[in-house]
């Protein structure tokens, strides 16, 4: 083989390697690409890649159909958990739908409950069908065994002081059931920043709380989870996007 042939072969090999590297880099960039607001999609619309059911035996309850996650309460009650289990401050956006009646929600900063009273401790943004009580749809729920679990219903702004005393005021212009689409898609936006937590439905603030408790009594970081609460219910989720705040 002469030098010309060798050089041509080497050049072809280098081009092939470069093409593979460029292709892999492009694919990696696509996987982590953010939108103009800094959000990353964490549901690919086709599979449950990046998510796992907890407890594991509830996995049959979660499937993907027509670009949405489907939770079926007759096949298990539990949580679909995002793979990054160590998130502190965040913004989370998604769409949800209840074809009929149901009780679900989004847990943030979730962690294993070592008291044994629940599977997980968490701050929980409650979702349910239109017609369910304001204690559920649009409320913050405190899954916090070992400390007080305060009421923060739809329309409430709660402040928890250093001594764990609650003060509740009403949110002017809060979301109402008239703003929520019965049996159809609705959008959710959850913001957790330090000790302040906001929960929006269809662009309107639904409930908010701020806790001033000592650090050892608060949840600082943990898992994101979608809940399947009741047997006989169906819930749909889609367009799940996450922005982790620095």
TILOPA-258983 format. One record per residue (C-alpha): residue in one letter; x, y, z. Coordinates in steps of 0.5 Angstrom, whole numbers, plus 500, padded with zeros to 3 digits. Layout:
AXYZ ...
//
This chain:
X500500500 X503507498 X503513502 X497516498 X493510500 X495510507 X493517508 X487517504 X485511509 X487515515 X483521513 X477517512 X477513519 X478520522 X472523518 X468517521 X470518528 X469525528 X462524525 X461519531 X463524536 X459530533 X453525533 X453523540 X455530542 X448533538 X444527541 X447529548 X445536547 X438534545 X437530551 X439536556 X436542551 X432547555 X427551553 X427559553 X425559560 X430554562 X426548563 X428541561 X423536559 X423530564 X418526560 X419523553 X412522551 X413515549 X416511555 X417512563 X425512562 X427516568 X422514572 X420509577 X414506581 X415506589 X413502592 X416497586 X410493586 X405498584 X409499577 X403496573 X399502575 X403506571 X403506563 X404511557 X399512552 X398517547 X404521549 X401521557 X403518563 X397514565 X396512573 X390506574 X388506581 X386499580 X393496579 X396499585 X397505589 X403509590 X408514587 X411515580 X418518582 X423522578 X430519577 X434525580 X432524588 X436530591 X433536588 X432542593 X429549589 X425548583 X420550578 X416544576 X410545570 X406539567 X399538565 X394533568 X387531567 X382526571 X377523566 X372522572 X373522579 X380522583 X385524588 X392525586 X398530587 X405532586 X410531592 X417535592 X423534597 X420527598 X424522602 X423516606 X419516612 X423513618 X417514622 X413508618 X407512618 X407514611 X412511605 X415518604 X415525608 X414530603 X411537601 X405535597 X401539592 X394536592 X390535585 X383532584 X377532580 X373538580 X368537585 X372535590 X373539597 X378545597 X382541602 X384537596 X384540589 X389546589 X391545597 X398544600 X398538604 X404536609 X406529609 X411530615 X410525620 X413528627 X411535626 X405538625 X401537619 X398544617 X392546613 X393550607 X387549603 X386552596 X385560596 X390560603 X396563604 X400560610 X406562614 X408558619 X413561625 X419559628 X414556634 X410552629 X404557629 X400558623 X397564620 X393563614 X390569610 X386569603 X389570597 X386575593 X384573586 X386565587 X384560582 X377557583 X373551581 X370555575 X378556573 X379549572 X377544566 X372539569 X375532565 X380536561 X387538561 X389543566 X396546567 X400546574 X406550576 X410549582 X415553585 X419551591 X425557593 X428556600 X422556605 X417559600 X412554596 X407556591 X402552587 X399555581 X393552577 X392554570 X396561571 X392563578 X395562584 X392556588 X395556595 X402558598 X406557604 X412559608 X415556613 X420559618 X421553622 X428551625 X432547619 X432541622 X425541622 X424542615 X425538608 X431541604 X431537598 X429530596 X425527590 X419529585 X413524585 X407523582 X401520586 X396515585 X391515591 X385511590 X383505587 X378506581 X381512579 X385514573 X389520572 X393523566 X400527566 X403530560 X408536558 X412535565 X418540565 X423542570 X427547572 X432546578 X434553581 X441555583 
//
